[in-house]
């Protein structure tokens, strides 16, 4: 038998691993795509060995989709859902005038061209999946950010890349409708995560930014990964049969 599964990029991240855990807890299967560390997904793989596949891959690799397709086919799994959380921040936290071209290039290549590689590969996989019932819906979730509408001082590369992602989603919602594929973007505001693996200077920059943002959030708290996962699970569930091309801002009421 073929096992239906959700592909999660950035699976070892705070949000990606939380979404994976929620899916596994409800009996689903997940393909966990990670780039470097795997400390958060190792426990999931150990706990759910029959419902997990893991693959180390770089979304900047143009052959990304072929690698995912090969692993799924080899294990006789068929994917009908993609949750793309993988991203890179503007780690120099500099003004645009003082920023390094190499940082801009890496952020854009990872977040924008990386999203292109992921989507191109997965959409081709969807099209070539002979086991997929073409009458059934398939679902894709991309991750933007609230900074796409607010801007991000000292992080304009990241902000620009996230704005592009939300626009890709709107464009593809029209392209993919004939293929019964729903695509939406989730754009959170600040999310309370474990940032211990970030460089110290970036953590200081992030702490100050979060302190400033908290004053503007009516609910007086940051989002948690579970809040993001709850919306994700609804949008990729069978209950969502009509929502596509939308961008959902999780901001605790902040405008």
C-alpha positions in Angstrom: 0.0 0.0 0.0 1.0 3.6 -0.6 1.2 5.8 2.5 -0.2 9.3 2.1 2.1 11.9 3.7 2.8 15.6 4.3 6.2 17.0 3.2 7.6 19.5 5.7 10.7 21.6 4.8 12.6 23.2 7.6 11.3 20.3 9.7 13.9 20.8 12.5 12.8 24.4 13.1 10.6 25.4 16.0 7.5 25.7 13.8 8.3 22.9 11.4 8.9 20.4 14.2 5.7 21.5 16.1 3.6 21.0 12.9 5.2 17.6 12.4 4.5 16.5 16.0 0.9 17.5 15.7 0.4 15.6 12.4 2.1 12.5 13.8 0.0 12.6 17.0 -3.1 12.5 14.9 -1.8 9.4 13.0 -0.5 11.1 9.8 2.8 10.4 8.1 5.4 13.1 7.4 8.5 13.5 5.3 10.9 15.6 7.4 13.2 17.7 5.3 16.1 19.3 7.2 19.2 21.2 6.2 21.6 21.0 9.1 20.7 20.1 12.7 18.1 17.4 13.4 17.9 17.6 17.2 14.2 18.4 17.3 13.1 15.7 14.8 15.2 12.8 16.2 12.8 12.2 19.0 9.9 12.2 16.5 11.6 9.7 14.3 12.3 7.5 17.3 8.7 7.8 18.5 7.1 7.3 15.1 9.4 5.2 13.1 6.7 3.9 10.8 5.3 7.3 10.0 8.4 9.3 9.3 10.9 9.7 6.6 13.8 12.1 6.9 16.0 13.6 4.3 18.9 16.1 4.5 18.5 18.5 1.6 19.3 22.1 0.6 16.4 24.0 -0.9 18.9 26.0 -2.9 19.7 22.8 -4.9 17.8 22.9 -8.2 17.5 19.1 -7.9 15.7 19.3 -4.6 12.4 18.0 -6.0 14.0 15.0 -7.7 15.6 14.0 -4.4 12.3 14.2 -2.5 10.4 12.4 -5.3 13.0 9.6 -5.3 12.8 9.1 -1.5 9.0 9.0 -1.6 8.9 6.6 -4.5 11.5 4.3 -3.0 9.5 4.0 0.2 6.2 3.7 -1.6 4.8 6.8 -0.1 2.7 9.3 -1.9 2.5 13.0 -0.8 -0.5 15.2 -1.3 0.5 18.1 1.0 3.5 20.4 1.3 4.3 22.7 4.3 7.2 24.9 3.4 8.7 26.5 6.5 12.4 26.6 5.6 13.9 30.1 5.5 16.9 32.2 6.3 17.0 35.5 8.1 19.0 38.7 7.3 21.7 37.6 9.7 23.8 40.8 9.4 20.9 43.0 10.8 22.4 46.0 9.0 20.9 48.9 7.2 20.6 48.4 3.5 23.3 50.9 2.8 25.7 49.1 5.1 24.7 45.6 4.2 26.9 43.1 2.3 25.8 42.0 -1.2 26.7 38.4 -0.1 24.1 38.5 2.6 21.3 39.8 0.3 22.3 37.2 -2.3 22.2 34.3 0.2 18.9 35.4 1.8 17.2 35.8 -1.6 18.7 32.6 -3.0 17.5 30.7 0.0 14.1 32.2 0.6 13.0 33.1 -2.9 14.8 30.9 -5.3 14.7 28.1 -2.7 10.9 28.4 -2.6 11.0 28.3 -6.4 13.0 25.0 -6.3 10.7 23.5 -3.7 7.5 24.4 -5.5 8.8 23.5 -9.0 10.0 20.1 -7.7 6.9 19.3 -5.7 4.5 20.4 -8.3 6.2 18.2 -10.9 6.0 15.3 -8.4 2.3 16.0 -7.9 1.8 15.9 -11.7 3.8 12.7 -12.1 2.3 10.8 -9.2 0.3 8.1 -10.8 -1.2 7.0 -7.5 -2.8 10.4 -6.9 -6.5 10.6 -7.4 -6.7 13.6 -9.6 -10.2 14.4 -8.4 -9.0 15.0 -4.8 -7.6 18.2 -3.4 -4.0 18.7 -2.6 -2.7 21.4 -0.4 0.4 23.7 -0.1 1.3 26.1 2.7 4.0 28.7 2.3 5.3 30.8 5.1 5.6 34.6 4.8 5.9 37.1 7.6 4.1 40.1 9.0 7.1 42.1 8.0 6.1 41.7 4.4 3.4 44.4 5.0 5.2 46.3 7.8 8.8 46.2 6.6 11.8 45.2 8.7 14.4 47.9 9.5 17.8 46.3 9.4 16.4 43.2 7.8 15.2 44.4 4.4 16.5 41.3 2.5 14.4 39.0 4.7 11.4 41.3 4.4 11.6 41.5 0.6 11.9 37.8 0.3 8.9 37.1 2.4 6.8 39.7 0.5 7.7 37.8 -2.7 6.6 34.5 -1.3 3.1 35.7 -0.5 2.8 37.0 -4.0 4.0 33.7 -5.4 1.1 32.1 -3.5 -1.5 34.4 -4.9 -0.2 33.9 -8.4 -0.1 30.1 -8.1 -3.6 29.9 -6.6 -4.9 30.8 -10.1 -2.4 28.5 -11.9 -3.1 25.5 -9.7 -6.8 25.7 -9.4 -7.3 23.5 -12.5 -5.1 20.9 -10.9 -7.2 20.8 -7.7 -4.3 22.3 -5.6 -5.0 24.8 -2.8 -2.2 27.1 -1.9 -2.1 29.6 1.0 0.4 31.7 3.0 0.7 32.0 6.7 2.4 35.1 7.8 3.1 35.3 11.6 4.2 38.2 13.6 6.8 37.5 16.3 6.7 33.9 17.5 8.1 32.8 20.8 10.7 30.2 19.9 13.9 28.6 21.2 16.6 30.9 19.7 19.5 29.3 21.5 21.1 28.2 18.3 21.2 31.7 16.8 24.4 33.8 17.0 24.6 36.0 20.2 24.6 39.3 18.3 21.5 38.3 16.3 19.7 37.2 19.5 20.3 40.6 21.0 18.9 42.3 17.9 15.9 39.9 18.0 15.3 40.6 21.7 15.1 44.3 21.2 12.8 44.0 18.2 10.5 41.7 20.1 10.4 44.1 23.0 9.3 46.8 20.7 6.7 44.6 19.0 5.1 43.4 22.2 3.9 46.9 23.0 1.9 46.9 19.8 0.2 43.4 20.3 -3.3 43.7 21.8 -3.2 40.2 23.3 0.0 41.2 25.1 1.9 38.0 24.1 3.7 36.6 21.2 2.4 33.8 19.1 3.7 30.3 20.0 4.5 27.5 17.5 1.3 25.8 18.6 -0.7 28.8 17.4 0.9 28.6 14.0 0.5 24.8 13.8 -3.2 25.0 14.6 -3.9 27.2 11.6 -1.6 25.1 9.4 -3.4 21.9 10.3 -6.8 23.4 9.4 -5.6 24.7 6.1 -4.2 21.3 5.1 -7.1 19.3 6.4 -10.0 17.9 4.5 -12.2 20.6 6.1 -10.5 23.2 3.9 -12.0 22.7 0.4 -12.3 26.2 -0.8 -9.7 28.6 0.7 -6.8 29.3 -1.7 -4.6 32.2 -2.6 -5.0 33.8 0.8 -2.5 35.2 3.3 -3.2 34.8 7.0 -1.5 37.1 9.4 -1.1 35.8 13.0 -0.4 38.9 14.9 -2.5 38.8 18.1 -4.6 41.7 16.8 -1.8 44.0 15.8 -2.4 46.0 12.6 
